[in-house]
């Protein structure tokens, strides 16, 4: 078969890397402190992260969804404000999201090629890889995937169609993405009955009124049909309840269909360009284990804020050893993050910890390790600021309480700080 050749192409291979455990998170205290986490949230370059995961997960991941940069050569800010007028984007409060900018197409496929090759190695023999792109680079990805998987392993070329405004006036509006689905072997998972959908009412009416409809073939109208390879799901801009403010977020219904079709309950589902975390959220809700990874702290922070609000079991939060979390400043008397000063916390009755701040609306997330012993941080209570409107809860109930409490706080611009509280000492 023909292969894609470019001047800087080199054989893909893993790179030296290791993962450090930052914390173990028990959403809403579920399973604390003894349940072993089966889910992973990882900060770091996915080439290094996947290299580090090979020892444990080679040929063990049942489904990988990849939503890499699209080669758009654009910058995508993240929205951190709440309850702003969606019709006035110039008034939104924004921070850096991610940059999809490349010197040329060679630089882009230099990034993509080794990552697709590592995904192949991590994929289980019955596994499927879904690669989500658009017209900018999907043709290049198709050739790379044909080389890595073999052209006979293309399962589907899926088209996701959607509506929305467009500034284009010199061509047809570009309103679809392409999702390339490749299987590791011919023995792959596809749960056809999990993704059936109802027939159009007009189809049901036609079969009811004419014995000649369908040229003599009568489908099982109650069972429903297998979806075509073109899917319509509204974009996030039209799904107010799902918005996180993170750019290019994908709708949960899209990922739910992929996960239901190509994995079983208990399987491992991975997303190494996780962005806002939709894959992990959908996987958790559908009873799958998940690995969510992104190089951007804002993406990992957004994903964590979503995961702690749903019953998906404990997760281990790791960092590739070169990845760093933006840190605020700390002094013995108070904690400082830009624009906010925190006096001491107040311990109430029934092991309730209350956080006092005049600018509580600028706090995105806080969590407590009720028995801090040095390492790792074991988060038994969490609060995340709602993505649409409202303030974060200033009180957390602790399932237990040791000699020292560890508290972590994330400002809405991303800085994270950690303080220690000694309950025996009086609080003000």
N, C-alpha and C positions, 0 to 999 in steps of 0.2 A: 504494500500500500504506500502511496505518497506520504511524505512527512513534511511538517513545517520546519524549515531550516532558516536560521538567522545568524548573524556573525558571532554573537556572544553566547550561543547555545552551548551548554555543558550538561553532562549526564547528571540528573537530579540525585541528590544524596542527603541524608540527615546531617545535622550540624551538632557539635557538642553543646549540651544544654542540660539544665536541671531545674526542678521546680521546688520552691520553698512554700511551706504551709503558712499562710497568714492568719487564718482563723477557721473555726468550724462553726457554722451557723445552723441553729435549730429554729426554723420559722415558727414564731409564736410559742417557743418553748417545746415544740413537739419532739419527743425522744431525748430531751436533755436529762442527764449528761452522758448516757451510756450508748445510745443508738449510733451505730457506725454509719457515716455518710457514704452513700453510693453515687452521689452527684458531685460534679466538679464545675466550679466557676474559676476561670484562669485569666490573669492579666499577663500579657506579653505577646511578642511577635509570634504568630502562629507557626512559622517555620521552625523556630526553636521549641515551641510548645509541643508540636506534633512529634518532633524528634525525641523529646524527653518522654513522650507517652508510648513510644514504640515498645519499650521493654514490657510494659504491662498490657498494652491494648493492641498490639499488632494482630491483624485479622480477627479482631474482637468487636468492632463497632458495627452495629447492624444497619445503621442509616446515617448518612452524612448529608446535610444540607449546606451548600456553600453559596453565599451571597457576597462575592468579593466586590471591590471597586469596579466600576463599569468602563473605565477609560474615558470618562467624560471631561477630564481636565477642568474640574470645578472644585470649589471649596464649599463645604456643607456645614453651616453653623448649627448648633443645638440651641433649642429654645428653653430657657430656664424660668421665664416669667409664668405667672398663672392668671387665668381669667382675663387675658388680654383680647382685644378686638381682633378676630381672625381676618378682618378686612383691612387692617392697618398694620402690615408686617413691619413698616418702618418704625413702629413704636414698640416692637417686641424686645424683651431683654434676652440677649443672645450671648453665647460663649462658643469657643471653638468646638466643632463636632469632629469632622475628619476631612482630610484632603484627598481628592482623587485626581492627582496631578502627576504627569509623567513626561519626561523629555521627549519620548517617542514610543511607538508601539513595541519596539524591541525591549525597552526598559520594562514595559508593562508585562509582556509575556515572560521576561526573565523572572518577574515576581510570581506569576501565576503557575508556570510550568513545574517547578519543584514542589509547590504546595499541592497541586493536583496529584503528583506522583506519591507524596506521602499519604494523602487521603486514600489512594489505592491500597497502599500497604496496611493502613489501619482498618480498612473495610473487611468485614467478615465474608467468608465465601458466599453466603446467602444475601449479602448486603447490596445496597443501592446508593449511588451518589447522585444528588440533584444539584446541578450548577446553574445558578440564576444570574443571567446577564441580559443585555439588550443589544441593539443594533451596532453599538460601538465596537464590541469585541467578541460577540458570540461566534462568529465564523472562525476566529483564531482558536477559541476554546474547543470548538468541535474537532478541529484537526489534532489538537493536543490530546484530547480525550480518546480519539480514535487510536492514536499512537500508544497511549498508556493502557487502555482497556481492550483495544481491538474494536474495529468498526462494527463487528457483529454483536457487540455488547450494548449498543444503543437501544434502550428500551422505548423511549419516547422523546420527541421534541415537543414540549408543551408550550403553548402560548397563553400567557396571562394577559387578558384584555381588561381595560378600565377606561373610565371617563375622566375628564378634567380639562381645565382651560389650557390653552397653548398659545404662545406668541407666533407660531409658524404661520406665514402667509404665502410662502412660495413653494409649498409641497403639502402633501396630505399630513395631517397631524399624526405624530408618532405616539400611539397609545397602546403599546403592548410590550411586554418583556418576553424573553425566551428562557425556558428552563429545560436543560438537557439532562435526561435521566439515563445513567449507565449502570449496569449490573456487573458484579464481580465475576459471576459465572452464570451458566444457564439455569442453575438451581437457585432461584432467588425468591424472596418473599413478595407476594402481591395478594393482599386481602381484598378480593374483588367485592365481596358482599359488604365490606365495611364502608365502601365509598359509593354504593349505588345511590341514585337520586330519583325522585319521582318523575314520571313522564309529564310532559306538558299537557295541560288540560285539553288542548285542542287535539292532541294525539289520542288521548283516551276517548274523546267524543267521536273521533273518526272511526276507531275500531268498534265502538259500540253501535255505530249507525250503518256500517258497510261490511259485509262478509268478505269483500274483495280487497279490503285494505291490507297493506303489507304484502301483497302478491301471495296471499294464502298463508303467510307466516304470522302467527298471533303471539306477541310477546307476553310475558308474565307481567301484566300491568301493575299488580300489587307489589311485586318484588322490586320494581323499578329498573332503571337502566344503568349501565356503566358510563360514567362521564366521558365525553369526547376529550380530545387532546387540546382543546381550547377552553379556557376557564375564565369566567367573569367573576371577579371579586372587586368591590369598591376599594379605592386607595384609602390610606389612613386619613387623608385630609377630609374624607366624608364619613369617617367612623369616629365620632367625637369621644365615645366611651373608651377607646383604645389608645388615644394619643398619649405619647410620653414626651414629645418635644424633641426626641432624637431623630436626626435626619434619615430619610429613605427607609423609614420603618415599614415593615411588611404586615399585612393583616393576619390575624390569628387563623381565620378560616382557611387561608391558603396553606399554612403550615399544618393545620389539622388534617387536611385531606392527604397531604404527603405522608404524614406520620401514620395515619390510619392505614393507608395503602401498603406501605413498605416497611412496617415494623409491627411487632407483637408486644403486648403488655410485658413489662420487665426488660425489654431490649434496651440497648444503649443507643441513644440518638445524639449526634454531635453536630455542633455548628462552630467553626473556627473563625468565622467573620461575624460574630453573634450580634453586633450592633446593639439594638435596644432589647434584645433577649427574647424575641417572639418565639423562636424555636424551643428554647428551654421552657418557657411558660407553657406552650402547647404540649410539650412532652410530659411535663409534670402533671398537667391536668388529665392527660390520657394514660397515666400509669406507667410511663417509660422512665428509665434513668437517663440522665443527660450530662453532656460535657459542653459547656459554653465558654468560648474564648474570644478575646479581642485584644488588640494592641492598645486601644484607647481607654484610659481610665474612665472617661465620661460614659463610654458604652458599658463597661463592666459595672460601674456604679448604678447606671439605669437598670441594668439587668438584675442586680442584687435587690434594688428597691422593689422590683416587680415580684421576684421570687419569694421574698419574705412575707408576702401577703396571701400566698396560696398554699394549700396543703400538698406539698410535694416531697416531704421528708427532708432530713438534714443534708447540708451540702458543705463541701470543703472548698474554701476560697484559697487559691494558690497564686503565686507570682513566679513567672520565669525570672531567674536570678538577676537579670539586667533591668527588669521593669521596676518602676518606682511609682509610688502614690504621692501626689502633691500633699505636702504637710503644712499645717499652720504652726504658729508659735505657741510655746507653753512656758508659763512661769509658775513658781510655787503657789502663788496666791490666786491666780486667775488664769483662764484660758483665753487666748486671743486668736480670733481669725479675722481677716480684714472686715472691718465694719461692725464687729460684734464682740462684746465683752461678757463673759459668763461669770457671775459670782458662784459661790459654792452651791452644790445641789442640796436638796432637802429630802431627807428620808422620812416618809410618812408611816402611817400604820399599815399593817398587813404587807410589809415589805414592798411598799410602793416608793419609787424614786421619781422625784419631780424635778424638771429642768426649768430654771427661771431665765428668761431672756427678754429684753425689750424688743428684740427683732427676731422673734421665733419664726416669722414667716420666711426668713432667709436661711433657715436650717432645712436641709434636704432629708437628712437621715440621722438617726442615732440608735445606738444599741448598747447593751450592757452584758458584761461577763460578771455574774453575781459572786463568783468565787475565783477571782484572778490569782493565778499562781505563777505567772511569768510567761508561759508559752504552751500551746498556742492560745490565742484569744478564743474563748468559747461563748459565742453569742446566744444567750437564752431569752432575750427580749429585744424586740426591734420596733422602730416606728419609722415610717417613710412619709414624706409630704405627698399628699394627693397630686396626681399629675395635672388635673384639670383646674381645681379651685380648692380653697381651704388651707388651713394651717396644719402642721404636724402636731400630733398629740404630745403634750408636755409631760405625760405620766406613763411610766412603765411598771407593771407588776412583775416582781422577781420570784421565780419558783423556789429559790433558796437564797441564802446570803452567807458569804464567808467573811474572813477578816478584812479583805480588800475587794472593792468593786472596781472593775475596769470599765470605763465609758469611752465610746468612740462617737465622734460627731462629724458630720460632713456638711460643709457650707454649700449653698446652692451654686457657687462658682467652682466647686470641686475640691477645696482644701479639706483634708481630714486631720483631726487632732485626737489624741488619746489622753485621758486623765485618770488618776487613781483616787478613789475615795475610801477612807477608813471609817466605817460606821461607828466605831467606838468614840471617835472624835466628835465634838459638838458641831452641828452644821448651822449656818446662818441663813 
